[in-house]
Amino acid sequence: MTTMKAVWRAWSAAAVVAAGIWLLPSAVDAQAPRRDGQLDVQEMLVKNAITAVNHGNLTGNYTVLRDLGAPSFRERNSAAQLATIFQKLRDQKFDLSPILVLQPVYTQRPGIDQAGELLLVGYFPTQPMQIQFRLAFQHVGGGWMIDTVSISTAPAPQQMSQMRQPMPPAPGAPVYYGVQQAGYTR
């Protein structure tokens, strides 16, 4: 029963990711600076794409990731090919979900390239390994759809890992999906 709940949650989250891709604003809005209280469109695109890869890694099923792609992405990649592409990352059993609570650091200025694709390149400052990404999105039907997705991990810089040490959890803090949250009650 626990496995069924986990699968249901993964598929439910994937549906939310899929819905989010289609509700995104146009190219002009994608280049807009962050506004108070609103999640940056570029950040949503990055997190949606990486979350879709993470769900594929957890389930071994990359159909949702493929279906979130632009037509050219779907033509180039079957679900089986995506499973092969992400095999190494999946074998590492590296959890990509910490990106959901962090902001990406862009190593290249986000923007539209000559082909009209939105290119987003950077990393998430996770510890002890950084999650690095290179993503390209095509504007299709009023929304941005995945055209290229590359995700890797690399050791975080030494100085960064020493700068901020995590606080120890509060005594008796409950564990929720592997993360201890102080003050969480059911």
VMD Tcl script that draws the C-alpha trace (Angstrom):
set ca {
  {0.00 0.00 0.00}
  {2.87 2.39 0.79}
  {4.32 1.81 -2.69}
  {0.97 2.62 -4.29}
  {0.78 5.87 -2.29}
  {4.30 6.81 -3.41}
  {3.49 6.09 -7.04}
  {0.22 8.04 -6.78}
  {2.04 11.02 -5.25}
  {4.70 10.91 -7.99}
  {2.06 10.84 -10.75}
  {0.01 13.57 -9.05}
  {3.06 15.79 -8.81}
  {3.90 15.08 -12.46}
  {0.39 16.20 -13.44}
  {0.93 19.46 -11.56}
  {4.25 19.91 -13.38}
  {2.54 19.27 -16.73}
  {-0.20 21.77 -15.96}
  {2.39 24.36 -14.93}
  {4.21 24.18 -18.26}
  {1.07 25.18 -20.19}
  {0.13 28.02 -17.86}
  {3.40 29.88 -18.27}
  {3.45 33.39 -19.76}
  {5.02 34.44 -23.05}
  {8.69 35.08 -23.91}
  {8.47 38.70 -22.78}
  {7.38 37.63 -19.30}
  {10.07 34.90 -19.19}
  {12.74 37.62 -19.33}
  {11.10 39.85 -16.72}
  {12.87 40.39 -13.41}
  {11.61 38.73 -10.23}
  {8.63 40.52 -8.69}
  {7.76 40.53 -5.01}
  {5.62 37.52 -4.08}
  {5.77 35.91 -7.53}
  {7.83 32.93 -8.53}
  {10.14 33.77 -11.41}
  {8.99 32.07 -14.64}
  {12.53 30.94 -15.43}
  {12.82 29.36 -12.00}
  {9.52 27.53 -12.50}
  {10.69 26.18 -15.86}
  {13.98 24.94 -14.38}
  {12.30 23.34 -11.37}
  {9.55 21.73 -13.47}
  {12.07 20.16 -15.85}
  {14.37 18.88 -13.12}
  {11.41 17.58 -11.10}
  {10.21 15.65 -14.15}
  {13.67 14.06 -14.45}
  {13.63 13.28 -10.72}
  {10.24 11.57 -11.04}
  {11.58 9.54 -13.94}
  {14.59 8.57 -11.83}
  {12.37 7.53 -8.92}
  {9.93 5.49 -10.99}
  {12.09 4.38 -13.92}
  {9.36 5.78 -16.17}
  {10.29 8.79 -18.33}
  {7.00 9.00 -20.22}
  {5.89 12.16 -18.41}
  {9.24 13.87 -19.06}
  {8.94 12.99 -22.74}
  {5.35 14.21 -22.89}
  {6.36 17.56 -21.35}
  {8.76 18.08 -24.24}
  {8.31 20.12 -27.37}
  {7.41 18.13 -30.50}
  {11.08 18.08 -31.57}
  {12.09 16.70 -28.15}
  {9.47 13.93 -28.41}
  {10.65 13.08 -31.94}
  {14.27 12.77 -30.78}
  {13.62 10.88 -27.53}
  {11.51 7.88 -26.62}
  {10.85 7.15 -22.94}
  {13.32 4.24 -23.23}
  {16.01 6.53 -24.68}
  {15.48 9.00 -21.83}
  {15.87 6.14 -19.35}
  {19.21 5.32 -20.97}
  {20.30 8.97 -20.99}
  {19.58 9.38 -17.27}
  {20.75 5.86 -16.26}
  {23.95 7.10 -14.58}
  {22.11 9.74 -12.56}
  {19.40 7.20 -11.63}
  {22.02 4.62 -10.57}
  {23.56 7.19 -8.23}
  {20.15 7.39 -6.50}
  {20.77 11.12 -6.21}
  {17.68 12.95 -4.94}
  {17.06 16.06 -7.03}
  {14.12 17.28 -4.91}
  {16.14 19.80 -2.81}
  {15.95 22.13 -5.83}
  {12.32 22.76 -4.92}
  {13.33 24.90 -1.93}
  {16.40 26.60 -3.43}
  {16.86 29.30 -6.03}
  {18.97 28.49 -9.09}
  {22.22 30.31 -9.74}
  {22.55 31.12 -13.44}
  {26.06 30.79 -14.88}
  {24.92 32.27 -18.20}
  {22.48 35.12 -18.56}
  {19.06 33.59 -19.33}
  {17.78 34.59 -22.71}
  {16.42 33.68 -26.10}
  {19.01 32.25 -28.53}
  {19.12 32.62 -32.33}
  {16.79 29.62 -32.74}
  {14.16 31.29 -30.54}
  {14.73 28.94 -27.62}
  {14.92 30.07 -24.01}
  {18.30 28.89 -22.72}
  {18.75 28.43 -18.94}
  {22.15 27.31 -17.64}
  {23.29 27.15 -14.02}
  {23.25 25.15 -10.83}
  {21.54 24.77 -7.49}
  {23.82 25.30 -4.46}
  {23.03 21.95 -2.88}
  {25.50 20.27 -0.53}
  {27.72 18.29 -0.71}
  {26.99 17.98 -4.46}
  {25.74 20.78 -6.71}
  {22.95 20.05 -9.17}
  {23.99 21.56 -12.50}
  {21.63 22.09 -15.43}
  {21.54 23.18 -19.04}
  {17.99 23.51 -20.36}
  {16.45 24.85 -23.55}
  {12.73 25.50 -24.02}
  {10.70 26.06 -27.19}
  {7.73 28.38 -27.19}
  {4.84 26.14 -28.27}
  {1.14 26.90 -28.11}
  {1.53 29.83 -25.72}
  {3.80 27.98 -23.26}
  {7.41 26.89 -22.90}
  {8.14 23.21 -23.51}
  {11.37 21.30 -22.92}
  {13.63 20.94 -25.95}
  {16.95 20.09 -24.30}
  {17.63 18.84 -20.80}
  {21.03 18.11 -19.32}
  {21.50 17.54 -15.60}
  {24.66 16.59 -13.75}
  {26.10 16.66 -10.27}
  {29.50 17.91 -9.16}
  {31.12 18.42 -5.78}
  {30.21 21.77 -4.29}
  {33.12 24.16 -3.78}
  {34.89 23.60 -0.47}
  {34.44 27.20 0.72}
  {30.71 27.08 0.07}
  {30.17 23.94 2.13}
  {32.06 25.48 5.04}
  {30.16 28.77 4.90}
  {26.81 27.44 5.96}
  {26.50 24.42 8.18}
  {22.96 23.11 8.66}
  {21.34 23.57 12.04}
  {20.77 20.34 13.92}
  {17.10 19.27 14.03}
  {15.09 20.07 17.11}
  {14.89 17.15 19.55}
  {11.92 14.97 18.68}
  {11.25 16.69 15.34}
  {9.24 14.37 13.10}
  {10.69 13.08 9.84}
  {8.64 13.80 6.72}
  {9.91 12.29 3.45}
  {13.43 12.17 4.83}
  {13.49 15.80 5.94}
  {13.16 16.72 9.57}
  {10.90 19.69 10.14}
  {10.78 21.37 13.50}
  {7.28 22.25 14.60}
  {5.53 19.97 12.10}
  {2.41 18.39 13.54}
  {-0.26 16.25 11.94}
}
mol new
graphics top color blue
foreach p $ca { graphics top sphere $p radius 0.5 }
foreach p [lrange $ca 0 end-1] q [lrange $ca 1 end] { graphics top cylinder $p $q radius 0.2 }
display resetview
